[in-house]
Amino acid sequence: MFVLLVAGSVFVASVITPPGDGVPTLGPFGLVGADKWLHAAAYAGVAASLSHALATRTRRAAVGGFLGGAVYGFCIELVQALVPARQFDLLDAAANALGAGVGVGMWAVTVAVLAVVLGRD
């Protein structure tokens, strides 16, 4: 259920008209736009929550979470091509996939640390 809440929130945020002001143009370190960081953060959440929902075996859950998050992000980009004031952006899709990878990595580290702390190696 939590996955649906996260994915649904990301969908809604992805199809509404973006704010004109108030969002900085450059993200941390000034390397890429702030929007790419927002994409990565959103899809990290999608992929991590999906991995947790699939967690019967860590490796399969991680692969499923990454693929699910990355494909979902690409599909959202396709939907944006149909929405006025939005557009398909391959760099956004790449940021979505990168965020999915980071989210799955963070989830896997959390699972491993909790296993050690709780003595479930």
C-alpha atoms as a printed R data frame, in Angstrom:
    type eleno elety resid chain resno      x       y       z
1   ATOM     1    CA   MET     A     1  0.000   0.000   0.000
2   ATOM     2    CA   PHE     A     2  2.861   2.381   0.817
3   ATOM     3    CA   VAL     A     3  4.299   1.856  -2.686
4   ATOM     4    CA   LEU     A     4  1.021   3.048  -4.199
5   ATOM     5    CA   LEU     A     5  1.069   6.153  -2.008
6   ATOM     6    CA   VAL     A     6  4.643   7.011  -3.001
7   ATOM     7    CA   ALA     A     7  4.160   6.217  -6.699
8   ATOM     8    CA   GLY     A     8  0.842   8.062  -6.770
9   ATOM     9    CA   SER     A     9  2.372  11.142  -5.161
10  ATOM    10    CA   VAL     A    10  5.189  11.122  -7.705
11  ATOM    11    CA   PHE     A    11  2.662  10.747 -10.539
12  ATOM    12    CA   VAL     A    12  0.593  13.704  -9.342
13  ATOM    13    CA   ALA     A    13  3.690  15.869  -8.897
14  ATOM    14    CA   SER     A    14  4.820  14.860 -12.383
15  ATOM    15    CA   VAL     A    15  1.682  15.855 -14.256
16  ATOM    16    CA   ILE     A    16  0.707  19.125 -12.553
17  ATOM    17    CA   THR     A    17  1.923  22.388 -14.009
18  ATOM    18    CA   PRO     A    18  5.401  23.057 -12.641
19  ATOM    19    CA   PRO     A    19  5.921  26.145 -10.483
20  ATOM    20    CA   GLY     A    20  7.378  29.105 -12.335
21  ATOM    21    CA   ASP     A    21  9.339  30.639  -9.482
22  ATOM    22    CA   GLY     A    22 10.736  29.408  -6.220
23  ATOM    23    CA   VAL     A    23 12.630  26.394  -7.553
24  ATOM    24    CA   PRO     A    24 16.346  27.072  -7.909
25  ATOM    25    CA   THR     A    25 17.796  26.465 -11.352
26  ATOM    26    CA   LEU     A    26 20.938  24.686 -10.147
27  ATOM    27    CA   GLY     A    27 21.088  21.888  -7.621
28  ATOM    28    CA   PRO     A    28 23.766  21.215  -5.017
29  ATOM    29    CA   PHE     A    29 27.345  21.601  -6.281
30  ATOM    30    CA   GLY     A    30 26.035  23.513  -9.333
31  ATOM    31    CA   LEU     A    31 26.539  20.515 -11.613
32  ATOM    32    CA   VAL     A    32 23.011  19.776 -12.797
33  ATOM    33    CA   GLY     A    33 19.644  21.442 -12.507
34  ATOM    34    CA   ALA     A    34 17.672  21.261  -9.299
35  ATOM    35    CA   ASP     A    35 14.926  19.423 -11.178
36  ATOM    36    CA   LYS     A    36 17.288  16.480 -11.791
37  ATOM    37    CA   TRP     A    37 17.934  16.222  -8.049
38  ATOM    38    CA   LEU     A    38 14.181  16.272  -7.421
39  ATOM    39    CA   HIS     A    39 13.690  13.525 -10.009
40  ATOM    40    CA   ALA     A    40 16.423  11.408  -8.422
41  ATOM    41    CA   ALA     A    41 15.008  11.876  -4.920
42  ATOM    42    CA   ALA     A    42 11.464  11.017  -5.998
43  ATOM    43    CA   TYR     A    43 12.450   7.831  -7.810
44  ATOM    44    CA   ALA     A    44 14.793   6.811  -5.005
45  ATOM    45    CA   GLY     A    45 11.679   6.779  -2.843
46  ATOM    46    CA   VAL     A    46  9.681   4.827  -5.415
47  ATOM    47    CA   ALA     A    47 12.405   2.198  -5.874
48  ATOM    48    CA   ALA     A    48 13.180   1.837  -2.157
49  ATOM    49    CA   SER     A    49  9.517   1.407  -1.236
50  ATOM    50    CA   LEU     A    50  9.031  -1.079  -4.075
51  ATOM    51    CA   SER     A    51 12.111  -3.052  -2.984
52  ATOM    52    CA   HIS     A    52 10.768  -3.185   0.559
53  ATOM    53    CA   ALA     A    53  7.393  -4.392  -0.692
54  ATOM    54    CA   LEU     A    54  9.068  -7.150  -2.726
55  ATOM    55    CA   ALA     A    55 11.470  -8.143   0.054
56  ATOM    56    CA   THR     A    56 11.374 -11.895   0.285
57  ATOM    57    CA   ARG     A    57 14.892 -12.172  -1.134
58  ATOM    58    CA   THR     A    58 17.119  -9.106  -1.004
59  ATOM    59    CA   ARG     A    59 18.769  -9.457  -4.407
60  ATOM    60    CA   ARG     A    60 15.527 -10.067  -6.294
61  ATOM    61    CA   ALA     A    61 13.811  -7.256  -4.405
62  ATOM    62    CA   ALA     A    62 16.652  -4.889  -5.299
63  ATOM    63    CA   VAL     A    63 16.524  -5.796  -8.988
64  ATOM    64    CA   GLY     A    64 12.737  -5.530  -9.014
65  ATOM    65    CA   GLY     A    65 12.826  -2.222  -7.179
66  ATOM    66    CA   PHE     A    66 15.387  -0.748  -9.545
67  ATOM    67    CA   LEU     A    67 13.691  -1.979 -12.721
68  ATOM    68    CA   GLY     A    68 10.253  -1.015 -11.451
69  ATOM    69    CA   GLY     A    69 11.397   2.465 -10.425
70  ATOM    70    CA   ALA     A    70 13.327   3.105 -13.635
71  ATOM    71    CA   VAL     A    71 10.540   1.848 -15.916
72  ATOM    72    CA   TYR     A    72  7.925   3.791 -13.949
73  ATOM    73    CA   GLY     A    73 10.058   6.911 -14.327
74  ATOM    74    CA   PHE     A    74 10.369   6.399 -18.077
75  ATOM    75    CA   CYS     A    75  6.619   5.846 -18.405
76  ATOM    76    CA   ILE     A    76  5.926   9.046 -16.451
77  ATOM    77    CA   GLU     A    77  8.159  10.879 -18.935
78  ATOM    78    CA   LEU     A    78  6.052   9.460 -21.773
79  ATOM    79    CA   VAL     A    79  2.881  10.662 -20.028
80  ATOM    80    CA   GLN     A    80  4.413  14.116 -19.638
81  ATOM    81    CA   ALA     A    81  4.755  14.342 -23.414
82  ATOM    82    CA   LEU     A    82  0.941  14.412 -23.536
83  ATOM    83    CA   VAL     A    83  0.478  17.015 -20.773
84  ATOM    84    CA   PRO     A    84  0.440  20.735 -21.601
85  ATOM    85    CA   ALA     A    85  3.253  22.628 -19.828
86  ATOM    86    CA   ARG     A    86  5.241  19.376 -19.536
87  ATOM    87    CA   GLN     A    87  7.550  17.594 -21.941
88  ATOM    88    CA   PHE     A    88  9.402  14.321 -22.394
89  ATOM    89    CA   ASP     A    89 13.032  14.699 -21.323
90  ATOM    90    CA   LEU     A    90 15.522  11.875 -21.691
91  ATOM    91    CA   LEU     A    91 17.788  13.472 -19.071
92  ATOM    92    CA   ASP     A    92 14.877  13.426 -16.618
93  ATOM    93    CA   ALA     A    93 14.402   9.719 -17.383
94  ATOM    94    CA   ALA     A    94 18.118   9.182 -16.710
95  ATOM    95    CA   ALA     A    95 17.831  11.072 -13.405
96  ATOM    96    CA   ASN     A    96 14.837   8.874 -12.526
97  ATOM    97    CA   ALA     A    97 16.856   5.708 -13.197
98  ATOM    98    CA   LEU     A    98 19.870   7.029 -11.272
99  ATOM    99    CA   GLY     A    99 17.602   7.892  -8.354
100 ATOM   100    CA   ALA     A   100 16.072   4.406  -8.498
101 ATOM   101    CA   GLY     A   101 19.566   2.916  -8.262
102 ATOM   102    CA   VAL     A   102 20.475   5.128  -5.309
103 ATOM   103    CA   GLY     A   103 17.201   4.319  -3.568
104 ATOM   104    CA   VAL     A   104 17.698   0.588  -3.983
105 ATOM   105    CA   GLY     A   105 21.292   0.885  -2.779
106 ATOM   106    CA   MET     A   106 20.200   2.775   0.325
107 ATOM   107    CA   TRP     A   107 17.455   0.228   0.965
108 ATOM   108    CA   ALA     A   108 19.902  -2.695   0.606
109 ATOM   109    CA   VAL     A   109 22.396  -1.094   3.006
110 ATOM   110    CA   THR     A   110 19.602  -0.464   5.504
111 ATOM   111    CA   VAL     A   111 18.470  -4.098   5.258
112 ATOM   112    CA   ALA     A   112 22.032  -5.355   5.767
113 ATOM   113    CA   VAL     A   113 22.672  -3.086   8.760
114 ATOM   114    CA   LEU     A   114 19.377  -4.047  10.380
115 ATOM   115    CA   ALA     A   115 20.163  -7.728   9.853
116 ATOM   116    CA   VAL     A   116 23.461  -7.312  11.701
117 ATOM   117    CA   VAL     A   117 21.967  -5.176  14.474
118 ATOM   118    CA   LEU     A   118 19.070  -7.565  14.996
119 ATOM   119    CA   GLY     A   119 21.295 -10.639  14.686
120 ATOM   120    CA   ARG     A   120 19.613 -12.043  11.591
121 ATOM   121    CA   ASP     A   121 22.665 -12.599   9.389
